[in-house]
């Protein structure tokens, strides 16, 4: 007879070294590699462009109404605790943002791809986010310099837009601000042609 499966818990995540990024997916502990600088740059830049106007009460004059977080644990369900690269929750849905894991499903999630996590973000987490009803999902590919925007409609993801590094766009759910795509990516390295 098979022994009962032991599901990972939030305490298991807390027991890991502080610099180890990990999640619980379907009750299994999944460790993730450290991000590359271009990954971190996208996170930080998007946090500035979106966080300033939408992370209410900062005096930046934007529409406000959101909590915007980087790398914070979110309990989607009992056996699914994720740490999105960035996510946002409308303030009225999260009166106390200083709890871990965040106990509500985000309204918006953005994952930044790295070569080692692309299948995890494009398939596993994308399906998971749809199952729990995340309304907006952005996938940023720093290598291809593309941002893909998905909206959940009737339980399925619809790719409503894709932007390359040359675009400037107003992207749901943050249409109130323009995002210059070139600014979210690290500069291209100098060309070695003619050297």
N, CA, C and O of each residue as an XYZ file, in Angstrom:
780
protein
N       0.852     -1.181      0.000
C       0.000      0.000      0.000
C       0.892      1.236      0.000
O       1.859      1.307      0.758
N       0.570      2.205     -0.843
C       1.349      3.441     -0.921
C       1.092      4.314      0.293
O      -0.032      4.427      0.780
N       2.161      4.924      0.763
C       2.009      5.864      1.874
C       1.290      7.106      1.364
O       1.396      7.453      0.188
N       0.560      7.771      2.250
C      -0.152      8.999      1.883
C       0.859     10.061      1.457
O       1.931     10.191      2.048
N       0.499     10.810      0.428
C       1.382     11.861     -0.086
C       1.477     12.988      0.933
O       0.474     13.407      1.511
N       2.694     13.470      1.144
C       2.914     14.604      2.036
C       2.999     15.861      1.181
O       3.865     15.975      0.314
N       2.099     16.798      1.431
C       2.087     18.053      0.705
C       3.000     19.057      1.384
O       3.047     19.140      2.611
N       3.723     19.818      0.575
C       4.559     20.895      1.112
C       3.650     21.968      1.708
O       2.514     22.156      1.272
N       4.176     22.661      2.711
C       3.408     23.707      3.396
C       4.173     25.025      3.335
O       5.326     25.074      2.907
N       3.515     26.078      3.767
C       4.186     27.370      3.791
C       5.379     27.339      4.746
O       6.370     28.034      4.524
N       5.288     26.547      5.791
C       6.412     26.403      6.723
C       7.629     25.814      6.022
O       8.763     26.155      6.360
N       7.409     24.935      5.051
C       8.513     24.390      4.258
C       9.201     25.494      3.460
O      10.427     25.511      3.349
N       8.419     26.410      2.909
C       9.011     27.552      2.193
C       9.825     28.420      3.146
O      10.932     28.845      2.815
N       9.278     28.679      4.323
C       9.964     29.524      5.299
C      11.259     28.894      5.808
O      12.170     29.603      6.235
N      11.339     27.577      5.764
C      12.533     26.878      6.255
C      13.700     26.928      5.265
O      14.831     26.600      5.626
N      13.437     27.330      4.037
C      14.509     27.426      3.035
C      15.399     28.627      3.323
O      14.969     29.559      4.003
N      16.631     28.624      2.820
C      17.481     29.812      2.975
C      16.774     31.043      2.378
O      16.052     30.930      1.386
N      16.986     32.198      2.983
C      16.284     33.408      2.586
C      16.477     33.777      1.114
O      15.584     34.352      0.493
N      17.634     33.448      0.566
C      17.893     33.810     -0.827
C      17.421     32.762     -1.835
O      17.647     32.920     -3.035
N      16.770     31.699     -1.368
C      16.266     30.649     -2.255
C      14.821     30.953     -2.639
O      13.935     30.945     -1.785
N      14.584     31.219     -3.916
C      13.225     31.439     -4.393
C      12.592     30.082     -4.623
O      13.173     29.216     -5.278
N      11.389     29.901     -4.078
C      10.685     28.628     -4.218
C       9.187     28.873     -4.164
O       8.719     29.905     -3.683
N       8.458     27.903     -4.664
C       7.003     27.968     -4.672
C       6.465     26.581     -4.358
O       7.201     25.595     -4.378
N       5.180     26.522     -4.070
C       4.489     25.247     -3.918
C       3.440     25.183     -5.016
O       2.532     26.012     -5.072
N       3.573     24.196     -5.883
C       2.642     24.007     -6.988
C       2.041     22.608     -6.847
O       2.762     21.611     -6.879
N       0.743     22.543     -6.693
C       0.084     21.241     -6.540
C       0.584     20.468     -5.341
O       0.570     19.237     -5.340
N       1.026     21.183     -4.320
C       1.514     20.546     -3.103
C       2.980     20.166     -3.129
O       3.514     19.693     -2.125
N       3.646     20.365     -4.270
C       5.069     20.033     -4.392
C       5.926     21.285     -4.321
O       5.592     22.316     -4.904
N       7.036     21.182     -3.599
C       7.984     22.287     -3.491
C       8.796     22.385     -4.781
O       9.398     21.407     -5.224
N       8.804     23.581     -5.378
C       9.532     23.827     -6.622
C      10.533     24.940     -6.351
O      10.140     26.061     -6.026
N      11.831     24.641     -6.481
C      12.843     25.683     -6.293
C      13.166     26.303     -7.643
O      13.133     25.641     -8.680
N      13.479     27.591     -7.600
C      13.736     28.350     -8.822
C      15.122     28.967     -8.749
O      15.584     29.337     -7.669
N      15.790     29.083     -9.898
C      17.137     29.662     -9.895
C      17.103     31.169     -9.665
O      16.063     31.809     -9.819
N      18.241     31.719     -9.299
C      18.358     33.172     -9.146
C      18.208     33.827    -10.508
O      18.676     33.297    -11.516
N      17.546     34.991    -10.534
C      17.349     35.662    -11.821
C      18.614     36.319    -12.348
O      19.520     36.652    -11.583
N      18.667     36.502    -13.655
C      19.757     37.230    -14.307
C      19.519     38.730    -14.141
O      18.404     39.142    -13.821
N      20.540     39.545    -14.349
C      20.355     40.991    -14.223
C      19.251     41.546    -15.127
O      18.515     42.442    -14.714
N      19.122     41.028    -16.354
C      18.088     41.568    -17.242
C      16.692     41.265    -16.719
O      15.759     42.033    -16.951
N      16.549     40.162    -16.024
C      15.284     39.786    -15.386
C      14.955     40.786    -14.278
O      13.845     41.316    -14.214
N      15.910     41.028    -13.430
C      15.739     41.962    -12.314
C      15.477     43.383    -12.806
O      14.682     44.111    -12.212
N      16.141     43.774    -13.884
C      15.936     45.108    -14.448
C      14.488     45.295    -14.905
O      13.890     46.340    -14.648
N      13.925     44.298    -15.575
C      12.532     44.383    -16.027
C      11.611     44.530    -14.822
O      10.717     45.376    -14.821
N      11.828     43.709    -13.797
C      10.994     43.804    -12.597
C      11.024     45.217    -12.009
O       9.980     45.822    -11.766
N      12.216     45.723    -11.789
C      12.362     47.027    -11.158
C      11.789     48.150    -11.997
O      11.147     49.058    -11.469
N      12.015     48.097    -13.300
C      11.524     49.159    -14.173
C      10.006     49.139    -14.259
O       9.370     50.191    -14.199
N       9.419     47.957    -14.397
C       7.956     47.887    -14.414
C       7.366     48.353    -13.086
O       6.320     49.001    -13.058
N       8.035     48.023    -11.999
C       7.554     48.472    -10.678
C       7.529     49.998    -10.616
O       6.601     50.576    -10.050
N       8.528     50.651    -11.188
C       8.553     52.118    -11.199
C       7.430     52.667    -12.071
O       6.674     53.532    -11.628
N       7.310     52.176    -13.307
C       6.309     52.710    -14.232
C       4.885     52.448    -13.766
O       4.012     53.299    -13.936
N       4.639     51.284    -13.184
C       3.290     50.952    -12.743
C       3.080     51.342    -11.283
O       2.029     51.867    -10.917
N       4.086     51.081    -10.458
C       3.943     51.324     -9.031
C       3.703     52.768     -8.666
O       2.841     53.064     -7.839
N       4.457     53.679     -9.274
C       4.302     55.094     -8.898
C       2.878     55.590     -9.097
O       2.306     56.146     -8.159
N       2.279     55.419    -10.261
C       0.933     55.957    -10.430
C      -0.183     55.112     -9.821
O      -1.241     55.646     -9.489
N       0.030     53.810     -9.668
C      -1.065     52.954     -9.219
C      -0.978     52.541     -7.764
O      -1.994     52.184     -7.167
N       0.199     52.581     -7.182
C       0.371     52.208     -5.778
C      -0.031     53.430     -4.949
O       0.811     54.206     -4.496
N      -1.290     53.567     -4.777
C      -2.006     54.710     -4.192
C      -1.265     55.488     -3.115
O      -0.370     54.961     -2.455
N      -1.641     56.724     -2.950
C      -1.238     57.575     -1.832
C       0.255     57.879     -1.761
O       0.768     58.166     -0.679
N       0.962     57.822     -2.886
C       2.386     58.143     -2.867
C       2.650     59.580     -3.312
O       3.797     60.027     -3.306
N       1.595     60.311     -3.698
C       1.783     61.680     -4.149
C       2.259     61.800     -5.578
O       2.761     62.853     -5.970
N       2.115     60.728     -6.386
C       2.562     60.782     -7.780
C       1.453     61.187     -8.732
O       1.686     61.316     -9.934
N       0.244     61.390     -8.210
C      -0.825     61.915     -9.033
C      -1.473     60.940     -9.985
O      -2.203     61.364    -10.880
N      -1.240     59.666     -9.832
C      -1.849     58.675    -10.713
C      -3.208     58.245    -10.197
O      -3.709     58.795     -9.216
N      -3.799     57.275    -10.847
C      -5.140     56.830    -10.471
C      -5.203     56.039     -9.173
O      -6.265     55.941     -8.558
N      -4.067     55.468     -8.746
C      -4.023     54.723     -7.488
C      -4.910     53.488     -7.493
O      -5.296     52.976     -8.543
N      -5.220     53.025     -6.288
C      -6.152     51.928     -6.118
C      -5.569     50.529     -6.104
O      -6.320     49.557     -6.024
N      -4.253     50.398     -6.179
C      -3.628     49.076     -6.252
C      -2.538     48.933     -5.203
O      -1.950     49.916     -4.753
N      -2.280     47.680     -4.822
C      -1.034     47.288     -4.157
C      -0.218     46.595     -5.245
O      -0.713     45.673     -5.893
N       1.013     47.025     -5.451
C       1.905     46.414     -6.438
C       3.103     45.854     -5.688
O       3.764     46.574     -4.940
N       3.388     44.559     -5.888
C       4.445     43.885     -5.144
C       5.429     43.182     -6.076
O       5.077     42.775     -7.183
N       6.658     43.048     -5.608
C       7.706     42.264     -6.271
C       8.044     41.066     -5.385
O       8.260     41.223     -4.183
N       8.088     39.876     -5.974
C       8.586     38.685     -5.271
C       8.025     38.508     -3.865
O       8.782     38.368     -2.904
N       6.717     38.514     -3.747
C       6.051     38.283     -2.463
C       5.182     37.033     -2.612
O       4.554     36.831     -3.651
N       5.147     36.203     -1.580
C       4.383     34.962     -1.624
C       2.881     35.230     -1.642
O       2.373     36.090     -0.923
N       2.182     34.459     -2.495
C       0.731     34.554     -2.646
C       0.138     33.162     -2.498
O       0.564     32.226     -3.174
N      -0.843     33.027     -1.613
C      -1.542     31.757     -1.456
C      -2.748     31.749     -2.394
O      -3.787     32.338     -2.094
N      -2.594     31.077     -3.525
C      -3.726     30.944     -4.441
C      -4.731     29.954     -3.873
O      -5.943     30.124     -4.006
N      -4.205     28.930     -3.246
C      -5.012     27.878     -2.640
C      -4.153     27.141     -1.635
O      -2.976     27.455     -1.455
N      -4.736     26.180     -0.995
C      -4.037     25.447      0.073
C      -2.725     24.819     -0.397
O      -1.737     24.828      0.336
N      -2.711     24.276     -1.610
C      -1.526     23.574     -2.118
C      -0.820     24.326     -3.243
O      -0.002     23.754     -3.963
N      -1.141     25.610     -3.391
C      -0.536     26.424     -4.443
C      -0.147     27.785     -3.872
O      -0.981     28.679     -3.730
N       1.135     27.919     -3.548
C       1.674     29.178     -3.021
C       2.797     29.597     -3.958
O       3.830     28.933     -4.053
N       2.576     30.702     -4.642
C       3.500     31.148     -5.682
C       4.162     32.459     -5.277
O       3.709     33.156     -4.368
N       5.242     32.770     -5.977
C       5.943     34.040     -5.785
C       6.146     34.678     -7.160
O       7.213     34.552     -7.761
N       5.100     35.370     -7.655
C       5.229     36.008     -8.970
C       6.318     37.073     -8.960
O       6.644     37.639     -7.917
N       6.874     37.335    -10.141
C       7.881     38.389    -10.248
C       7.285     39.738     -9.865
O       7.909     40.500     -9.127
N       6.104     40.038    -10.350
C       5.347     41.231     -9.964
C       3.877     40.843     -9.939
O       3.442     39.969    -10.688
N       3.120     41.498     -9.074
C       1.674     41.300     -9.120
C       0.990     42.487     -8.476
O       1.587     43.256     -7.721
N      -0.286     42.606     -8.804
C      -1.081     43.691     -8.251
C      -2.429     43.193     -7.780
O      -3.040     42.304     -8.373
N      -2.872     43.806     -6.681
C      -4.187     43.509     -6.112
C      -4.887     44.844     -5.891
O      -4.295     45.778     -5.351
N      -6.126     44.931     -6.304
C      -6.888     46.150     -6.038
C      -7.048     46.310     -4.532
O      -7.350     45.355     -3.817
N      -6.838     47.538     -4.067
C      -6.804     47.790     -2.629
C      -8.061     47.351     -1.889
O      -7.971     46.854     -0.767
N      -9.217     47.523     -2.492
C     -10.455     47.153     -1.795
C     -10.532     45.655     -1.525
O     -11.302     45.229     -0.664
N      -9.755     44.850     -2.239
C      -9.748     43.400     -2.027
C      -8.725     42.966     -0.993
O      -8.766     41.824     -0.534
N      -7.802     43.856     -0.613
C      -6.733     43.492      0.318
C      -6.538     44.623      1.326
O      -5.635     45.445      1.168
N      -7.381     44.672      2.365
C      -7.277     45.771      3.329
C      -5.967     45.770      4.115
O      -5.479     46.833      4.499
N      -5.392     44.585      4.359
C      -4.134     44.499      5.098
C      -3.080     43.851      4.199
O      -3.039     42.626      4.077
N      -2.224     44.668      3.567
C      -1.243     44.102      2.644
C       0.006     43.547      3.312
O       0.892     43.036      2.626
N       0.096     43.635      4.629
C       1.320     43.237      5.322
C       1.175     41.867      5.969
O       1.544     41.676      7.127
N       0.636     40.914      5.213
C       0.510     39.541      5.697
C       1.164     38.616      4.687
O       1.164     38.893      3.487
N       1.712     37.533      5.168
C       2.304     36.527      4.288
C       1.754     35.158      4.626
O       1.570     34.830      5.799
N       1.495     34.370      3.623
C       1.419     34.780      2.236
C       0.194     35.661      1.999
O      -0.766     35.619      2.769
N       0.231     36.461      0.928
C      -0.918     37.290      0.573
C      -2.099     36.338      0.381
O      -1.992     35.371     -0.374
N      -3.233     36.601      1.059
C      -4.327     35.623      1.055
C      -5.371     35.781     -0.055
O      -6.396     35.099     -0.016
N      -5.148     36.652     -1.038
C      -6.118     36.808     -2.121
C      -5.441     36.588     -3.470
O      -4.244     36.827     -3.629
N      -6.220     36.134     -4.423
C      -5.720     35.930     -5.782
C      -5.492     37.306     -6.405
O      -6.395     38.142     -6.388
N      -4.306     37.555     -6.952
C      -4.048     38.852     -7.586
C      -4.970     39.124     -8.768
O      -5.463     38.203     -9.419
N      -5.190     40.405     -9.028
C      -5.934     40.817    -10.216
C      -5.033     40.784    -11.447
O      -5.496     40.540    -12.561
N      -3.737     41.032    -11.232
C      -2.758     41.103    -12.314
C      -1.468     40.441    -11.852
O      -1.018     40.648    -10.725
N      -0.873     39.635    -12.745
C       0.425     39.021    -12.482
C       1.310     39.216    -13.700
O       0.854     39.125    -14.840
N       2.586     39.486    -13.438
C       3.586     39.591    -14.496
C       4.745     38.663    -14.150
O       5.324     38.751    -13.068
N       5.070     37.785    -15.071
C       6.239     36.919    -14.925
C       7.263     37.315    -15.984
O       6.917     37.570    -17.137
N       8.527     37.363    -15.573
C       9.636     37.706    -16.455
C      10.376     36.402    -16.756
O      10.842     35.717    -15.845
N      10.478     36.074    -18.022
C      11.081     34.798    -18.415
C      12.595     34.810    -18.272
O      13.263     35.813    -18.521
N      13.101     33.675    -17.867
C      14.519     33.354    -17.915
C      14.611     32.036    -18.680
O      13.639     31.281    -18.716
N      15.754     31.745    -19.288
C      15.843     30.492    -20.053
C      15.436     29.266    -19.235
O      14.823     28.341    -19.770
N      15.767     29.252    -17.961
C      15.478     28.071    -17.150
C      14.034     28.005    -16.659
O      13.587     26.935    -16.248
N      13.288     29.114    -16.687
C      11.932     29.068    -16.143
C      10.833     29.247    -17.185
O       9.654     29.270    -16.832
N      11.193     29.374    -18.452
C      10.178     29.661    -19.479
C       9.041     28.639    -19.500
O       7.883     29.054    -19.483
N       9.298     27.329    -19.537
C       8.168     26.385    -19.534
C       7.316     26.508    -18.258
O       6.092     26.388    -18.315
N       7.956     26.743    -17.134
C       7.242     26.878    -15.867
C       6.280     28.077    -15.919
O       5.126     27.962    -15.506
N       6.753     29.222    -16.426
C       5.920     30.426    -16.479
C       4.893     30.375    -17.610
O       3.762     30.828    -17.440
N       5.281     29.826    -18.763
C       4.381     29.802    -19.922
C       3.309     28.722    -19.847
O       2.239     28.870    -20.437
N       3.586     27.639    -19.129
C       2.636     26.534    -19.102
C       2.095     26.306    -17.688
O       0.912     26.524    -17.427
N       2.959     25.872    -16.792
C       2.497     25.502    -15.454
C       1.800     26.669    -14.751
O       0.656     26.544    -14.315
N       2.489     27.788    -14.645
C       1.909     28.908    -13.905
C       0.777     29.587    -14.678
O      -0.191     30.052    -14.077
N       0.890     29.646    -15.978
C      -0.189     30.233    -16.783
C      -1.491     29.459    -16.560
O      -2.546     30.062    -16.363
N      -1.419     28.130    -16.592
C      -2.603     27.306    -16.345
C      -3.102     27.464    -14.909
O      -4.305     27.538    -14.661
N      -2.167     27.513    -13.977
C      -2.528     27.690    -12.569
C      -3.249     29.023    -12.356
O      -4.277     29.073    -11.682
N      -2.715     30.088    -12.924
C      -3.326     31.416    -12.763
C      -4.720     31.451    -13.373
O      -5.612     32.095    -12.820
N      -4.928     30.785    -14.483
C      -6.265     30.722    -15.080
C      -7.221     29.968    -14.166
O      -8.359     30.391    -13.962
N      -6.756     28.857    -13.619
C      -7.609     28.050    -12.736
C      -8.094     28.841    -11.524
O      -9.218     28.647    -11.062
N      -7.240     29.740    -11.008
C      -7.624     30.520     -9.827
C      -8.277     31.862    -10.179
O      -8.691     32.595     -9.281
N      -8.372     32.188    -11.459
C      -9.111     33.377    -11.852
C      -8.351     34.683    -11.861
O      -8.954     35.743    -11.694
N      -7.024     34.637    -12.054
C      -6.259     35.874    -12.229
C      -6.774     36.518    -13.522
O      -6.849     35.854    -14.555
N      -7.126     37.800    -13.470
C      -7.765     38.440    -14.639
C      -6.768     38.792    -15.743
O      -7.068     38.619    -16.924
N      -5.583     39.283    -15.369
C      -4.595     39.745    -16.346
C      -3.264     39.046    -16.096
O      -2.825     38.922    -14.952
N      -2.625     38.590    -17.168
C      -1.329     37.940    -17.058
C      -0.415     38.507    -18.133
O      -0.708     38.431    -19.326
N       0.698     39.078    -17.684
C       1.716     39.583    -18.612
C       2.906     38.639    -18.547
O       3.305     38.201    -17.467
N       3.470     38.329    -19.706
C       4.713     37.568    -19.791
C       5.720     38.452    -20.516
O       5.479     38.889    -21.641
N       6.854     38.712    -19.861
C       7.904     39.525    -20.459
C       9.082     38.621    -20.775
O       9.568     37.882    -19.919
N       9.532     38.695    -22.021
C      10.692     37.922    -22.453
C      11.832     38.910    -22.708
O      11.877     39.533    -23.769
N      12.760     39.065    -21.742
C      13.852     40.027    -21.919
C      14.792     39.682    -23.071
O      15.375     40.582    -23.674
N      14.949     38.404    -23.385
C      15.841     38.021    -24.488
C      15.235     38.423    -25.836
O      15.933     38.968    -26.691
N      13.947     38.159    -26.025
C      13.265     38.525    -27.269
C      12.797     39.978    -27.251
O      12.427     40.524    -28.290
N      12.812     40.607    -26.069
C      12.399     42.008    -25.886
C      10.938     42.206    -26.282
O      10.585     43.103    -27.048
N      10.096     41.318    -25.717
C       8.657     41.303    -26.020
C       7.869     41.192    -24.722
O       8.277     40.498    -23.791
N       6.736     41.884    -24.674
C       5.768     41.764    -23.582
C       4.466     41.261    -24.193
O       3.927     41.865    -25.120
N       3.962     40.135    -23.656
C       2.697     39.563    -24.110
C       1.648     39.806    -23.034
O       1.922     39.662    -21.843
N       0.437     40.179    -23.467
C      -0.650     40.513    -22.547
C      -1.800     39.534    -22.759
O      -2.295     39.365    -23.874
N      -2.214     38.892    -21.663
C      -3.322     37.945    -21.706
C      -4.431     38.405    -20.774
O      -4.177     38.921    -19.686
N      -5.661     38.210    -21.218
C      -6.839     38.479    -20.393
C      -7.610     37.180    -20.254
O      -7.784     36.442    -21.224
N      -8.074     36.903    -19.034
C      -8.852     35.692    -18.792
C     -10.307     35.959    -19.168
O     -10.956     36.840    -18.604
N     -10.804     35.188    -20.123
C     -12.196     35.314    -20.576
C     -12.822     33.920    -20.560
O     -12.364     33.011    -21.253
N     -13.864     33.770    -19.767
C     -14.558     32.484    -19.648
C     -13.596     31.348    -19.303
O     -13.722     30.237    -19.818
N     -12.638     31.641    -18.431
C     -11.706     30.633    -17.961
C     -10.550     30.317    -18.884
O      -9.740     29.439    -18.588
N     -10.461     31.033    -20.016
C      -9.377     30.789    -20.969
C      -8.586     32.063    -21.210
O      -9.144     33.160    -21.197
N      -7.279     31.915    -21.430
C      -6.438     33.072    -21.729
C      -6.610     33.487    -23.182
O      -6.578     32.660    -24.094
N      -6.793     34.784    -23.373
C      -6.836     35.363    -24.709
C      -5.662     36.324    -24.811
O      -5.538     37.245    -24.004
N      -4.797     36.110    -25.807
C      -3.671     37.018    -26.026
C      -4.231     38.257    -26.699
O      -4.537     38.239    -27.891
N      -4.368     39.348    -25.926
C      -4.996     40.556    -26.474
C      -3.987     41.497    -27.121
O      -4.369     42.377    -27.892
N      -2.702     41.323    -26.815
C      -1.684     42.186    -27.424
C      -0.296     41.640    -27.137
O      -0.075     40.919    -26.164
N       0.630     42.003    -28.010
C       2.051     41.741    -27.810
C       2.794     42.998    -28.243
O       2.442     43.621    -29.245
N       3.821     43.367    -27.485
C       4.562     44.593    -27.762
C       6.052     44.287    -27.818
O       6.576     43.542    -26.990
N       6.730     44.874    -28.809
C       8.171     44.728    -28.864
C       8.827     45.973    -28.272
O       8.144     46.881    -27.799
N      10.123     46.003    -28.303
C      10.879     47.075    -27.654
C      10.665     48.445    -28.290
O      11.055     49.456    -27.706
N      10.056     48.500    -29.469
C       9.854     49.775    -30.159
C       8.511     50.415    -29.834
O       8.263     51.557    -30.221
N       7.647     49.700    -29.133
C       6.298     50.183    -28.861
C       6.252     51.081    -27.622
O       7.078     50.977    -26.715
N       5.279     51.941    -27.623
C       4.846     52.655    -26.429
C       3.359     52.349    -26.337
O       2.620     52.569    -27.297
N       2.912     51.842    -25.189
C       1.551     51.323    -25.129
C       0.871     51.617    -23.802
O       1.516     51.827    -22.775
N      -0.439     51.624    -23.862
C      -1.302     51.678    -22.676
C      -1.890     50.277    -22.552
O      -2.707     49.852    -23.369
N      -1.457     49.574    -21.515
C      -1.716     48.141    -21.435
C      -2.647     47.824    -20.269
O      -2.387     48.232    -19.137
N      -3.736     47.094    -20.544
C      -4.645     46.714    -19.461
C      -3.942     45.853    -18.424
O      -3.127     45.012    -18.803
N      -4.211     46.016    -17.160
C      -5.230     46.893    -16.588
C      -4.709     48.285    -16.215
O      -5.343     48.992    -15.431
N      -3.581     48.674    -16.759
C      -2.953     49.943    -16.370
C      -2.933     50.939    -17.536
O      -1.912     51.579    -17.792
N      -4.049     51.065    -18.229
C      -4.135     51.912    -19.413
C      -3.909     53.393    -19.129
O      -3.647     54.166    -20.052
N      -4.005     53.792    -17.881
C      -3.863     55.215    -17.546
C      -2.439     55.738    -17.750
O      -2.220     56.949    -17.780
N      -1.472     54.827    -17.890
C      -0.090     55.264    -18.113
C       0.452     54.629    -19.385
O       0.053     53.532    -19.774
N       1.370     55.345    -20.021
C       2.056     54.804    -21.183
C       3.327     54.106    -20.731
O       4.085     54.622    -19.910
N       3.538     52.934    -21.281
C       4.766     52.193    -20.997
C       5.644     52.208    -22.241
O       5.277     51.633    -23.266
N       6.801     52.861    -22.159
C       7.758     52.794    -23.275
C       8.559     51.502    -23.161
O       9.423     51.366    -22.294
N       8.264     50.566    -24.038
C       8.866     49.236    -23.939
C      10.389     49.269    -23.920
O      11.009     48.481    -23.206
N      10.999     50.158    -24.685
C      12.464     50.217    -24.718
C      13.047     50.461    -23.338
O      14.166     50.036    -23.052
N      12.297     51.144    -22.478
C      12.802     51.476    -21.141
C      12.779     50.294    -20.180
O      13.486     50.309    -19.172
N      11.983     49.274    -20.472
C      11.922     48.162    -19.515
C      13.013     47.125    -19.741
O      13.228     46.256    -18.896
N      13.701     47.211    -20.871
C      14.767     46.260    -21.172
C      16.133     46.911    -20.997
O      16.284     48.117    -21.194
N      17.124     46.109    -20.625
C      18.491     46.618    -20.574
C      18.914     47.063    -21.972
O      18.436     46.511    -22.964
N      19.796     48.044    -22.063
C      20.275     48.450    -23.391
C      20.949     47.270    -24.090
O      21.538     46.395    -23.455
N      20.845     47.278    -25.391
C      21.531     46.233    -26.169
C      23.038     46.445    -26.039
O      23.493     47.587    -25.976
N      23.817     45.366    -25.998
C      25.272     45.523    -25.934
C      25.784     46.172    -27.220
O      25.178     46.014    -28.280
N      26.890     46.895    -27.130
C      27.455     47.497    -28.347
C      27.771     46.422    -29.378
O      28.203     45.321    -29.038
N      27.551     46.757    -30.621
C      27.797     45.812    -31.703
C      29.295     45.580    -31.849
O      30.094     46.508    -31.722
N      29.661     44.350    -32.114
C      31.081     44.038    -32.310
C      31.428     44.012    -33.792
O      32.542     43.656    -34.177
N      30.436     44.402    -34.636
C      30.710     44.412    -36.070
C      31.796     45.430    -36.390
O      31.840     46.501    -35.785
N      32.649     45.115    -37.313
C      33.712     46.016    -37.738
C      34.886     46.076    -36.787
O      35.817     46.854    -36.995
N      34.852     45.267    -35.752
C      35.948     45.300    -34.782
C      37.120     44.491    -35.275
O      38.139     44.401    -34.590
